[in-house]
């Protein structure tokens, strides 16, 4: 259940990020970026943020566990 909630929250945050950056993404399209590259850019950023968050979370979890 927690994993599903985490995915839903990550998806909502990604959509929020896209909505805030709509002008930037529109500019990329205006200078000739194809739709697939814009999608790849947003997806790559989301995956990088997720991986970094997972690593930080794992490190904090391992560091906080009792010995």
Predicted model as a PDB file, atoms N, CA, C, CB and O in Angstrom, pLDDT in the B-factor column:
MODEL        1                                                                  
ATOM      1  N   UNK A   1       0.827  -1.183   0.000  1.00 88.00           N  
ATOM      2  CA  UNK A   1       0.000   0.000   0.000  1.00 88.00           C  
ATOM      3  C   UNK A   1       0.880   1.258   0.000  1.00 88.00           C  
ATOM      4  CB  UNK A   1      -0.946  -0.008   1.213  1.00 88.00           C  
ATOM      5  O   UNK A   1       0.593   2.228  -0.701  1.00 88.00           O  
ATOM      6  N   UNK A   2       1.944   1.223   0.790  1.00 85.00           N  
ATOM      7  CA  UNK A   2       2.835   2.380   0.853  1.00 85.00           C  
ATOM      8  C   UNK A   2       3.536   2.608  -0.485  1.00 85.00           C  
ATOM      9  CB  UNK A   2       3.872   2.193   1.966  1.00 85.00           C  
ATOM     10  O   UNK A   2       3.769   3.750  -0.880  1.00 85.00           O  
ATOM     11  N   UNK A   3       3.869   1.526  -1.176  1.00 84.00           N  
ATOM     12  CA  UNK A   3       4.535   1.652  -2.472  1.00 84.00           C  
ATOM     13  C   UNK A   3       3.600   2.275  -3.502  1.00 84.00           C  
ATOM     14  CB  UNK A   3       5.024   0.280  -2.961  1.00 84.00           C  
ATOM     15  O   UNK A   3       4.023   3.111  -4.300  1.00 84.00           O  
ATOM     16  N   UNK A   4       2.349   1.876  -3.488  1.00 91.00           N  
ATOM     17  CA  UNK A   4       1.361   2.457  -4.406  1.00 91.00           C  
ATOM     18  C   UNK A   4       1.195   3.944  -4.108  1.00 91.00           C  
ATOM     19  CB  UNK A   4      -0.008   1.722  -4.288  1.00 91.00           C  
ATOM     20  O   UNK A   4       1.144   4.765  -5.024  1.00 91.00           O  
ATOM     21  N   UNK A   5       1.114   4.284  -2.837  1.00 91.00           N  
ATOM     22  CA  UNK A   5       0.982   5.693  -2.451  1.00 91.00           C  
ATOM     23  C   UNK A   5       2.206   6.490  -2.889  1.00 91.00           C  
ATOM     24  CB  UNK A   5       0.785   5.822  -0.929  1.00 91.00           C  
ATOM     25  O   UNK A   5       2.079   7.624  -3.351  1.00 91.00           O  
ATOM     26  N   UNK A   6       3.384   5.904  -2.745  1.00 84.00           N  
ATOM     27  CA  UNK A   6       4.612   6.590  -3.151  1.00 84.00           C  
ATOM     28  C   UNK A   6       4.615   6.852  -4.650  1.00 84.00           C  
ATOM     29  CB  UNK A   6       5.846   5.766  -2.756  1.00 84.00           C  
ATOM     30  O   UNK A   6       5.014   7.931  -5.090  1.00 84.00           O  
ATOM     31  N   UNK A   7       4.170   5.864  -5.448  1.00 85.00           N  
ATOM     32  CA  UNK A   7       4.111   6.053  -6.893  1.00 85.00           C  
ATOM     33  C   UNK A   7       3.093   7.123  -7.273  1.00 85.00           C  
ATOM     34  CB  UNK A   7       3.768   4.738  -7.584  1.00 85.00           C  
ATOM     35  O   UNK A   7       3.342   7.931  -8.167  1.00 85.00           O  
ATOM     36  N   UNK A   8       1.949   7.127  -6.594  1.00 92.00           N  
ATOM     37  CA  UNK A   8       0.936   8.144  -6.871  1.00 92.00           C  
ATOM     38  C   UNK A   8       1.449   9.545  -6.545  1.00 92.00           C  
ATOM     39  CB  UNK A   8      -0.337   7.854  -6.074  1.00 92.00           C  
ATOM     40  O   UNK A   8       1.239  10.484  -7.313  1.00 92.00           O  
ATOM     41  N   UNK A   9       2.110   9.678  -5.421  1.00 89.00           N  
ATOM     42  CA  UNK A   9       2.654  10.983  -5.033  1.00 89.00           C  
ATOM     43  C   UNK A   9       3.731  11.416  -6.015  1.00 89.00           C  
ATOM     44  CB  UNK A   9       3.225  10.933  -3.599  1.00 89.00           C  
ATOM     45  O   UNK A   9       3.775  12.582  -6.407  1.00 89.00           O  
ATOM     46  N   UNK A  10       4.601  10.495  -6.418  1.00 85.00           N  
ATOM     47  CA  UNK A  10       5.648  10.823  -7.392  1.00 85.00           C  
ATOM     48  C   UNK A  10       5.033  11.262  -8.709  1.00 85.00           C  
ATOM     49  CB  UNK A  10       6.577   9.620  -7.618  1.00 85.00           C  
ATOM     50  O   UNK A  10       5.512  12.211  -9.330  1.00 85.00           O  
ATOM     51  N   UNK A  11       3.983  10.587  -9.142  1.00 86.00           N  
ATOM     52  CA  UNK A  11       3.308  10.970 -10.378  1.00 86.00           C  
ATOM     53  C   UNK A  11       2.681  12.353 -10.277  1.00 86.00           C  
ATOM     54  CB  UNK A  11       2.244   9.949 -10.730  1.00 86.00           C  
ATOM     55  O   UNK A  11       2.788  13.154 -11.205  1.00 86.00           O  
ATOM     56  N   UNK A  12       2.034  12.633  -9.165  1.00 91.00           N  
ATOM     57  CA  UNK A  12       1.431  13.952  -8.972  1.00 91.00           C  
ATOM     58  C   UNK A  12       2.488  15.055  -8.926  1.00 91.00           C  
ATOM     59  CB  UNK A  12       0.605  13.970  -7.686  1.00 91.00           C  
ATOM     60  O   UNK A  12       2.282  16.138  -9.473  1.00 91.00           O  
ATOM     61  N   UNK A  13       3.599  14.785  -8.285  1.00 87.00           N  
ATOM     62  CA  UNK A  13       4.669  15.782  -8.234  1.00 87.00           C  
ATOM     63  C   UNK A  13       5.273  16.024  -9.617  1.00 87.00           C  
ATOM     64  CB  UNK A  13       5.762  15.337  -7.257  1.00 87.00           C  
ATOM     65  O   UNK A  13       5.632  17.154  -9.949  1.00 87.00           O  
ATOM     66  N   UNK A  14       5.385  14.973 -10.418  1.00 85.00           N  
ATOM     67  CA  UNK A  14       5.898  15.129 -11.780  1.00 85.00           C  
ATOM     68  C   UNK A  14       4.936  15.962 -12.615  1.00 85.00           C  
ATOM     69  CB  UNK A  14       6.125  13.754 -12.440  1.00 85.00           C  
ATOM     70  O   UNK A  14       5.363  16.849 -13.353  1.00 85.00           O  
ATOM     71  N   UNK A  15       3.638  15.683 -12.503  1.00 89.00           N  
ATOM     72  CA  UNK A  15       2.652  16.483 -13.230  1.00 89.00           C  
ATOM     73  C   UNK A  15       2.693  17.941 -12.790  1.00 89.00           C  
ATOM     74  CB  UNK A  15       1.246  15.914 -13.025  1.00 89.00           C  
ATOM     75  O   UNK A  15       2.576  18.846 -13.615  1.00 89.00           O  
ATOM     76  N   UNK A  16       2.858  18.164 -11.509  1.00 90.00           N  
ATOM     77  CA  UNK A  16       2.956  19.529 -10.999  1.00 90.00           C  
ATOM     78  C   UNK A  16       4.187  20.232 -11.566  1.00 90.00           C  
ATOM     79  CB  UNK A  16       3.005  19.526  -9.462  1.00 90.00           C  
ATOM     80  O   UNK A  16       4.130  21.405 -11.935  1.00 90.00           O  
ATOM     81  N   UNK A  17       5.291  19.506 -11.629  1.00 86.00           N  
ATOM     82  CA  UNK A  17       6.520  20.073 -12.179  1.00 86.00           C  
ATOM     83  C   UNK A  17       6.343  20.446 -13.647  1.00 86.00           C  
ATOM     84  CB  UNK A  17       7.679  19.086 -12.024  1.00 86.00           C  
ATOM     85  O   UNK A  17       6.801  21.503 -14.082  1.00 86.00           O  
ATOM     86  N   UNK A  18       5.683  19.583 -14.406  1.00 88.00           N  
ATOM     87  CA  UNK A  18       5.446  19.865 -15.823  1.00 88.00           C  
ATOM     88  C   UNK A  18       4.555  21.093 -15.964  1.00 88.00           C  
ATOM     89  CB  UNK A  18       4.803  18.644 -16.529  1.00 88.00           C  
ATOM     90  O   UNK A  18       4.812  21.949 -16.810  1.00 88.00           O  
ATOM     91  N   UNK A  19       3.511  21.188 -15.144  1.00 91.00           N  
ATOM     92  CA  UNK A  19       2.617  22.350 -15.211  1.00 91.00           C  
ATOM     93  C   UNK A  19       3.339  23.652 -14.876  1.00 91.00           C  
ATOM     94  CB  UNK A  19       1.442  22.160 -14.263  1.00 91.00           C  
ATOM     95  O   UNK A  19       3.053  24.691 -15.472  1.00 91.00           O  
ATOM     96  N   UNK A  20       4.270  23.602 -13.930  1.00 91.00           N  
ATOM     97  CA  UNK A  20       5.025  24.806 -13.585  1.00 91.00           C  
ATOM     98  C   UNK A  20       6.025  25.186 -14.670  1.00 91.00           C  
ATOM     99  CB  UNK A  20       5.752  24.605 -12.268  1.00 91.00           C  
ATOM    100  O   UNK A  20       6.379  26.357 -14.806  1.00 91.00           O  
ATOM    101  N   UNK A  21       6.480  24.204 -15.442  1.00 91.00           N  
ATOM    102  CA  UNK A  21       7.522  24.448 -16.448  1.00 91.00           C  
ATOM    103  C   UNK A  21       6.958  24.494 -17.857  1.00 91.00           C  
ATOM    104  CB  UNK A  21       8.593  23.376 -16.365  1.00 91.00           C  
ATOM    105  O   UNK A  21       7.701  24.295 -18.818  1.00 91.00           O  
ATOM    106  N   UNK A  22       5.683  24.746 -18.005  1.00 92.00           N  
ATOM    107  CA  UNK A  22       5.039  24.674 -19.306  1.00 92.00           C  
ATOM    108  C   UNK A  22       5.663  25.645 -20.315  1.00 92.00           C  
ATOM    109  CB  UNK A  22       3.557  24.959 -19.161  1.00 92.00           C  
ATOM    110  O   UNK A  22       5.768  25.325 -21.499  1.00 92.00           O  
ATOM    111  N   UNK A  23       6.073  26.816 -19.853  1.00 94.00           N  
ATOM    112  CA  UNK A  23       6.702  27.780 -20.766  1.00 94.00           C  
ATOM    113  C   UNK A  23       8.063  27.279 -21.237  1.00 94.00           C  
ATOM    114  CB  UNK A  23       6.853  29.150 -20.082  1.00 94.00           C  
ATOM    115  O   UNK A  23       8.410  27.417 -22.411  1.00 94.00           O  
ATOM    116  N   UNK A  24       8.828  26.702 -20.324  1.00 93.00           N  
ATOM    117  CA  UNK A  24      10.146  26.169 -20.690  1.00 93.00           C  
ATOM    118  C   UNK A  24      10.001  25.029 -21.708  1.00 93.00           C  
ATOM    119  CB  UNK A  24      10.900  25.669 -19.427  1.00 93.00           C  
ATOM    120  O   UNK A  24      10.727  24.970 -22.700  1.00 93.00           O  
ATOM    121  N   UNK A  25       9.059  24.138 -21.442  1.00 92.00           N  
ATOM    122  CA  UNK A  25       8.855  23.018 -22.363  1.00 92.00           C  
ATOM    123  C   UNK A  25       8.318  23.510 -23.700  1.00 92.00           C  
ATOM    124  CB  UNK A  25       7.894  21.987 -21.755  1.00 92.00           C  
ATOM    125  O   UNK A  25       8.664  22.955 -24.744  1.00 92.00           O  
ATOM    126  N   UNK A  26       7.481  24.538 -23.686  1.00 93.00           N  
ATOM    127  CA  UNK A  26       6.992  25.138 -24.922  1.00 93.00           C  
ATOM    128  C   UNK A  26       8.114  25.770 -25.722  1.00 93.00           C  
ATOM    129  CB  UNK A  26       5.932  26.174 -24.618  1.00 93.00           C  
ATOM    130  O   UNK A  26       8.122  25.702 -26.951  1.00 93.00           O  
ATOM    131  N   UNK A  27       9.062  26.386 -25.030  1.00 95.00           N  
ATOM    132  CA  UNK A  27      10.218  26.982 -25.699  1.00 95.00           C  
ATOM    133  C   UNK A  27      11.060  25.905 -26.379  1.00 95.00           C  
ATOM    134  CB  UNK A  27      11.075  27.774 -24.695  1.00 95.00           C  
ATOM    135  O   UNK A  27      11.533  26.098 -27.499  1.00 95.00           O  
ATOM    136  N   UNK A  28      11.247  24.779 -25.704  1.00 94.00           N  
ATOM    137  CA  UNK A  28      11.993  23.679 -26.318  1.00 94.00           C  
ATOM    138  C   UNK A  28      11.310  23.213 -27.600  1.00 94.00           C  
ATOM    139  CB  UNK A  28      12.133  22.504 -25.333  1.00 94.00           C  
ATOM    140  O   UNK A  28      11.970  22.957 -28.607  1.00 94.00           O  
ATOM    141  N   UNK A  29       9.975  23.105 -27.554  1.00 94.00           N  
ATOM    142  CA  UNK A  29       9.235  22.714 -28.756  1.00 94.00           C  
ATOM    143  C   UNK A  29       9.370  23.782 -29.839  1.00 94.00           C  
ATOM    144  CB  UNK A  29       7.748  22.475 -28.424  1.00 94.00           C  
ATOM    145  O   UNK A  29       9.486  23.459 -31.021  1.00 94.00           O  
ATOM    146  N   UNK A  30       9.356  25.059 -29.435  1.00 96.00           N  
ATOM    147  CA  UNK A  30       9.430  26.148 -30.411  1.00 96.00           C  
ATOM    148  C   UNK A  30      10.781  26.207 -31.117  1.00 96.00           C  
ATOM    149  CB  UNK A  30       9.156  27.473 -29.729  1.00 96.00           C  
ATOM    150  O   UNK A  30      10.859  26.629 -32.271  1.00 96.00           O  
ATOM    151  N   UNK A  31      11.846  25.788 -30.432  1.00 96.00           N  
ATOM    152  CA  UNK A  31      13.162  25.827 -31.077  1.00 96.00           C  
ATOM    153  C   UNK A  31      13.461  24.538 -31.842  1.00 96.00           C  
ATOM    154  CB  UNK A  31      14.250  26.071 -30.034  1.00 96.00           C  
ATOM    155  O   UNK A  31      14.558  24.353 -32.370  1.00 96.00           O  
ATOM    156  N   UNK A  32      12.462  23.648 -31.892  1.00 96.00           N  
ATOM    157  CA  UNK A  32      12.611  22.497 -32.762  1.00 96.00           C  
ATOM    158  C   UNK A  32      12.753  21.140 -32.096  1.00 96.00           C  
ATOM    159  CB  UNK A  32      13.753  22.706 -33.593  1.00 96.00           C  
ATOM    160  O   UNK A  32      12.943  20.141 -32.790  1.00 96.00           O  
ATOM    161  N   UNK A  33      12.666  21.072 -30.779  1.00 96.00           N  
ATOM    162  CA  UNK A  33      12.746  19.770 -30.134  1.00 96.00           C  
ATOM    163  C   UNK A  33      11.516  18.963 -30.500  1.00 96.00           C  
ATOM    164  CB  UNK A  33      12.876  19.912 -28.599  1.00 96.00           C  
ATOM    165  O   UNK A  33      10.401  19.472 -30.388  1.00 96.00           O  
ATOM    166  N   UNK A  34      11.681  17.716 -30.934  1.00 97.00           N  
ATOM    167  CA  UNK A  34      10.511  16.879 -31.165  1.00 97.00           C  
ATOM    168  C   UNK A  34       9.852  16.472 -29.834  1.00 97.00           C  
ATOM    169  CB  UNK A  34      10.906  15.628 -31.972  1.00 97.00           C  
ATOM    170  O   UNK A  34      10.489  16.497 -28.781  1.00 97.00           O  
ATOM    171  N   UNK A  35       8.587  16.104 -29.902  1.00 95.00           N  
ATOM    172  CA  UNK A  35       7.828  15.745 -28.711  1.00 95.00           C  
ATOM    173  C   UNK A  35       8.517  14.641 -27.910  1.00 95.00           C  
ATOM    174  CB  UNK A  35       6.425  15.305 -29.100  1.00 95.00           C  
ATOM    175  O   UNK A  35       8.521  14.678 -26.679  1.00 95.00           O  
ATOM    176  N   UNK A  36       9.098  13.660 -28.600  1.00 96.00           N  
ATOM    177  CA  UNK A  36       9.734  12.538 -27.899  1.00 96.00           C  
ATOM    178  C   UNK A  36      10.928  12.988 -27.065  1.00 96.00           C  
ATOM    179  CB  UNK A  36      10.178  11.478 -28.900  1.00 96.00           C  
ATOM    180  O   UNK A  36      11.182  12.421 -26.002  1.00 96.00           O  
ATOM    181  N   UNK A  37      11.668  13.999 -27.528  1.00 96.00           N  
ATOM    182  CA  UNK A  37      12.802  14.491 -26.745  1.00 96.00           C  
ATOM    183  C   UNK A  37      12.333  15.258 -25.518  1.00 96.00           C  
ATOM    184  CB  UNK A  37      13.697  15.380 -27.603  1.00 96.00           C  
ATOM    185  O   UNK A  37      12.952  15.175 -24.457  1.00 96.00           O  
ATOM    186  N   UNK A  38      11.245  16.001 -25.657  1.00 94.00           N  
ATOM    187  CA  UNK A  38      10.699  16.725 -24.501  1.00 94.00           C  
ATOM    188  C   UNK A  38      10.224  15.708 -23.462  1.00 94.00           C  
ATOM    189  CB  UNK A  38       9.523  17.674 -24.931  1.00 94.00           C  
ATOM    190  O   UNK A  38      10.484  15.865 -22.269  1.00 94.00           O  
ATOM    191  N   UNK A  39       9.529  14.669 -23.919  1.00 92.00           N  
ATOM    192  CA  UNK A  39       9.057  13.631 -23.000  1.00 92.00           C  
ATOM    193  C   UNK A  39      10.235  12.911 -22.354  1.00 92.00           C  
ATOM    194  CB  UNK A  39       8.157  12.622 -23.737  1.00 92.00           C  
ATOM    195  O   UNK A  39      10.212  12.618 -21.159  1.00 92.00           O  
ATOM    196  N   UNK A  40      11.268  12.628 -23.153  1.00 95.00           N  
ATOM    197  CA  UNK A  40      12.466  11.966 -22.613  1.00 95.00           C  
ATOM    198  C   UNK A  40      13.141  12.839 -21.561  1.00 95.00           C  
ATOM    199  CB  UNK A  40      13.462  11.641 -23.745  1.00 95.00           C  
ATOM    200  O   UNK A  40      13.622  12.326 -20.551  1.00 95.00           O  
ATOM    201  N   UNK A  41      13.184  14.146 -21.785  1.00 92.00           N  
ATOM    202  CA  UNK A  41      13.787  15.073 -20.829  1.00 92.00           C  
ATOM    203  C   UNK A  41      13.046  15.026 -19.495  1.00 92.00           C  
ATOM    204  CB  UNK A  41      13.784  16.507 -21.392  1.00 92.00           C  
ATOM    205  O   UNK A  41      13.665  14.893 -18.440  1.00 92.00           O  
ATOM    206  N   UNK A  42      11.725  15.135 -19.545  1.00 90.00           N  
ATOM    207  CA  UNK A  42      10.920  15.131 -18.321  1.00 90.00           C  
ATOM    208  C   UNK A  42      11.019  13.784 -17.613  1.00 90.00           C  
ATOM    209  CB  UNK A  42       9.451  15.455 -18.639  1.00 90.00           C  
ATOM    210  O   UNK A  42      11.160  13.731 -16.392  1.00 90.00           O  
ATOM    211  N   UNK A  43      10.946  12.702 -18.375  1.00 90.00           N  
ATOM    212  CA  UNK A  43      11.036  11.363 -17.796  1.00 90.00           C  
ATOM    213  C   UNK A  43      12.407  11.126 -17.177  1.00 90.00           C  
ATOM    214  CB  UNK A  43      10.749  10.301 -18.858  1.00 90.00           C  
ATOM    215  O   UNK A  43      12.509  10.560 -16.088  1.00 90.00           O  
ATOM    216  N   UNK A  44      13.450  11.552 -17.858  1.00 93.00           N  
ATOM    217  CA  UNK A  44      14.810  11.389 -17.327  1.00 93.00           C  
ATOM    218  C   UNK A  44      15.008  12.145 -16.023  1.00 93.00           C  
ATOM    219  CB  UNK A  44      15.832  11.860 -18.348  1.00 93.00           C  
ATOM    220  O   UNK A  44      15.638  11.638 -15.095  1.00 93.00           O  
ATOM    221  N   UNK A  45      14.471  13.356 -15.955  1.00 89.00           N  
ATOM    222  CA  UNK A  45      14.577  14.130 -14.719  1.00 89.00           C  
ATOM    223  C   UNK A  45      13.820  13.446 -13.582  1.00 89.00           C  
ATOM    224  CB  UNK A  45      14.041  15.556 -14.932  1.00 89.00           C  
ATOM    225  O   UNK A  45      14.305  13.386 -12.453  1.00 89.00           O  
ATOM    226  N   UNK A  46      12.641  12.936 -13.884  1.00 87.00           N  
ATOM    227  CA  UNK A  46      11.841  12.260 -12.857  1.00 87.00           C  
ATOM    228  C   UNK A  46      12.549  10.992 -12.363  1.00 87.00           C  
ATOM    229  CB  UNK A  46      10.439  11.907 -13.410  1.00 87.00           C  
ATOM    230  O   UNK A  46      12.571  10.714 -11.164  1.00 87.00           O  
ATOM    231  N   UNK A  47      13.123  10.232 -13.291  1.00 90.00           N  
ATOM    232  CA  UNK A  47      13.846   9.019 -12.899  1.00 90.00           C  
ATOM    233  C   UNK A  47      15.090   9.346 -12.075  1.00 90.00           C  
ATOM    234  CB  UNK A  47      14.241   8.216 -14.139  1.00 90.00           C  
ATOM    235  O   UNK A  47      15.391   8.651 -11.105  1.00 90.00           O  
ATOM    236  N   UNK A  48      15.810  10.396 -12.456  1.00 93.00           N  
ATOM    237  CA  UNK A  48      16.999  10.789 -11.703  1.00 93.00           C  
ATOM    238  C   UNK A  48      16.626  11.237 -10.290  1.00 93.00           C  
ATOM    239  CB  UNK A  48      17.748  11.913 -12.435  1.00 93.00           C  
ATOM    240  O   UNK A  48      17.290  10.868  -9.321  1.00 93.00           O  
ATOM    241  N   UNK A  49      15.566  12.032 -10.178  1.00 88.00           N  
ATOM    242  CA  UNK A  49      15.120  12.471  -8.853  1.00 88.00           C  
ATOM    243  C   UNK A  49      14.659  11.288  -8.013  1.00 88.00           C  
ATOM    244  CB  UNK A  49      13.987  13.497  -8.980  1.00 88.00           C  
ATOM    245  O   UNK A  49      14.938  11.227  -6.816  1.00 88.00           O  
ATOM    246  N   UNK A  50      13.953  10.346  -8.638  1.00 86.00           N  
ATOM    247  CA  UNK A  50      13.496   9.160  -7.916  1.00 86.00           C  
ATOM    248  C   UNK A  50      14.654   8.296  -7.445  1.00 86.00           C  
ATOM    249  CB  UNK A  50      12.573   8.341  -8.793  1.00 86.00           C  
ATOM    250  O   UNK A  50      14.649   7.804  -6.316  1.00 86.00           O  
ATOM    251  N   UNK A  51      15.642   8.112  -8.304  1.00 92.00           N  
ATOM    252  CA  UNK A  51      16.810   7.306  -7.925  1.00 92.00           C  
ATOM    253  C   UNK A  51      17.580   7.971  -6.796  1.00 92.00           C  
ATOM    254  CB  UNK A  51      17.734   7.087  -9.135  1.00 92.00           C  
ATOM    255  O   UNK A  51      17.994   7.310  -5.843  1.00 92.00           O  
ATOM    256  N   UNK A  52      17.769   9.279  -6.904  1.00 93.00           N  
ATOM    257  CA  UNK A  52      18.479  10.000  -5.838  1.00 93.00           C  
ATOM    258  C   UNK A  52      17.700   9.928  -4.530  1.00 93.00           C  
ATOM    259  CB  UNK A  52      18.709  11.475  -6.238  1.00 93.00           C  
ATOM    260  O   UNK A  52      18.282   9.711  -3.467  1.00 93.00           O  
ATOM    261  N   UNK A  53      16.386  10.110  -4.607  1.00 88.00           N  
ATOM    262  CA  UNK A  53      15.558  10.018  -3.407  1.00 88.00           C  
ATOM    263  C   UNK A  53      15.601   8.632  -2.795  1.00 88.00           C  
ATOM    264  CB  UNK A  53      14.127  10.390  -3.726  1.00 88.00           C  
ATOM    265  O   UNK A  53      15.635   8.489  -1.573  1.00 88.00           O  
ATOM    266  N   UNK A  54      15.600   7.606  -3.642  1.00 89.00           N  
ATOM    267  CA  UNK A  54      15.695   6.242  -3.139  1.00 89.00           C  
ATOM    268  C   UNK A  54      17.021   5.972  -2.453  1.00 89.00           C  
ATOM    269  CB  UNK A  54      15.498   5.262  -4.263  1.00 89.00           C  
ATOM    270  O   UNK A  54      17.061   5.327  -1.405  1.00 89.00           O  
ATOM    271  N   UNK A  55      18.100   6.459  -3.035  1.00 94.00           N  
ATOM    272  CA  UNK A  55      19.423   6.264  -2.422  1.00 94.00           C  
ATOM    273  C   UNK A  55      19.530   7.000  -1.086  1.00 94.00           C  
ATOM    274  CB  UNK A  55      20.531   6.749  -3.374  1.00 94.00           C  
ATOM    275  O   UNK A  55      20.044   6.456  -0.108  1.00 94.00           O  
ATOM    276  N   UNK A  56      19.040   8.237  -1.053  1.00 94.00           N  
ATOM    277  CA  UNK A  56      19.081   9.002   0.198  1.00 94.00           C  
ATOM    278  C   UNK A  56      18.208   8.328   1.253  1.00 94.00           C  
ATOM    279  CB  UNK A  56      18.615  10.463  -0.036  1.00 94.00           C  
ATOM    280  O   UNK A  56      18.604   8.224   2.414  1.00 94.00           O  
ATOM    281  N   UNK A  57      17.018   7.870   0.852  1.00 90.00           N  
ATOM    282  CA  UNK A  57      16.133   7.185   1.785  1.00 90.00           C  
ATOM    283  C   UNK A  57      16.745   5.900   2.318  1.00 90.00           C  
ATOM    284  CB  UNK A  57      14.812   6.882   1.120  1.00 90.00           C  
ATOM    285  O   UNK A  57      16.646   5.614   3.511  1.00 90.00           O  
ATOM    286  N   UNK A  58      17.375   5.126   1.449  1.00 92.00           N  
ATOM    287  CA  UNK A  58      18.025   3.890   1.883  1.00 92.00           C  
ATOM    288  C   UNK A  58      19.182   4.186   2.824  1.00 92.00           C  
ATOM    289  CB  UNK A  58      18.522   3.092   0.674  1.00 92.00           C  
ATOM    290  O   UNK A  58      19.359   3.503   3.833  1.00 92.00           O  
ATOM    291  N   UNK A  59      19.965   5.198   2.498  1.00 93.00           N  
ATOM    292  CA  UNK A  59      21.091   5.555   3.370  1.00 93.00           C  
ATOM    293  C   UNK A  59      20.602   5.999   4.747  1.00 93.00           C  
ATOM    294  CB  UNK A  59      21.934   6.671   2.729  1.00 93.00           C  
ATOM    295  O   UNK A  59      21.167   5.615   5.771  1.00 93.00           O  
ATOM    296  N   UNK A  60      19.543   6.812   4.759  1.00 93.00           N  
ATOM    297  CA  UNK A  60      18.985   7.253   6.041  1.00 93.00           C  
ATOM    298  C   UNK A  60      18.400   6.077   6.820  1.00 93.00           C  
ATOM    299  CB  UNK A  60      17.906   8.322   5.815  1.00 93.00           C  
ATOM    300  O   UNK A  60      18.542   5.998   8.041  1.00 93.00           O  
ATOM    301  N   UNK A  61      17.746   5.173   6.110  1.00 91.00           N  
ATOM    302  CA  UNK A  61      17.182   3.993   6.771  1.00 91.00           C  
ATOM    303  C   UNK A  61      18.239   3.085   7.357  1.00 91.00           C  
ATOM    304  CB  UNK A  61      16.344   3.215   5.804  1.00 91.00           C  
ATOM    305  O   UNK A  61      18.083   2.578   8.468  1.00 91.00           O  
ATOM    306  N   UNK A  62      19.317   2.876   6.614  1.00 92.00           N  
ATOM    307  CA  UNK A  62      20.404   2.034   7.110  1.00 92.00           C  
ATOM    308  C   UNK A  62      21.112   2.728   8.262  1.00 92.00           C  
ATOM    309  CB  UNK A  62      21.404   1.706   5.981  1.00 92.00           C  
ATOM    310  O   UNK A  62      21.485   2.085   9.243  1.00 92.00           O  
ATOM    311  N   UNK A  63      21.299   4.039   8.147  1.00 89.00           N  
ATOM    312  CA  UNK A  63      21.987   4.775   9.205  1.00 89.00           C  
ATOM    313  C   UNK A  63      21.159   4.902  10.469  1.00 89.00           C  
ATOM    314  CB  UNK A  63      22.362   6.140   8.717  1.00 89.00           C  
ATOM    315  O   UNK A  63      21.718   5.059  11.554  1.00 89.00           O  
ATOM    316  N   UNK A  64      19.844   4.838  10.355  1.00 89.00           N  
ATOM    317  CA  UNK A  64      18.987   5.032  11.523  1.00 89.00           C  
ATOM    318  C   UNK A  64      18.612   3.727  12.225  1.00 89.00           C  
ATOM    319  CB  UNK A  64      17.736   5.752  11.112  1.00 89.00           C  
ATOM    320  O   UNK A  64      18.035   3.749  13.312  1.00 89.00           O  
ATOM    321  N   UNK A  65      18.934   2.605  11.613  1.00 84.00           N  
ATOM    322  CA  UNK A  65      18.525   1.338  12.244  1.00 84.00           C  
ATOM    323  C   UNK A  65      19.365   1.068  13.493  1.00 84.00           C  
ATOM    324  CB  UNK A  65      18.661   0.157  11.242  1.00 84.00           C  
ATOM    325  O   UNK A  65      20.540   1.427  13.559  1.00 84.00           O  
ATOM    326  N   UNK A  66      18.744   0.437  14.468  1.00 82.00           N  
ATOM    327  CA  UNK A  66      19.494   0.125  15.694  1.00 82.00           C  
ATOM    328  C   UNK A  66      20.521  -0.969  15.449  1.00 82.00           C  
ATOM    329  CB  UNK A  66      18.540  -0.301  16.813  1.00 82.00           C  
ATOM    330  O   UNK A  66      20.305  -1.855  14.621  1.00 82.00           O  
ATOM    331  N   UNK A  67      21.628  -0.910  16.163  1.00 70.00           N  
ATOM    332  CA  UNK A  67      22.672  -1.915  15.963  1.00 70.00           C  
ATOM    333  C   UNK A  67      22.483  -3.132  16.805  1.00 70.00           C  
ATOM    334  CB  UNK A  67      24.001  -1.337  16.244  1.00 70.00           C  
ATOM    335  O   UNK A  67      23.290  -4.060  16.737  1.00 70.00           O  
TER     336      UNK A  67                                                      
ENDMDL                                                                          
END                                                                             
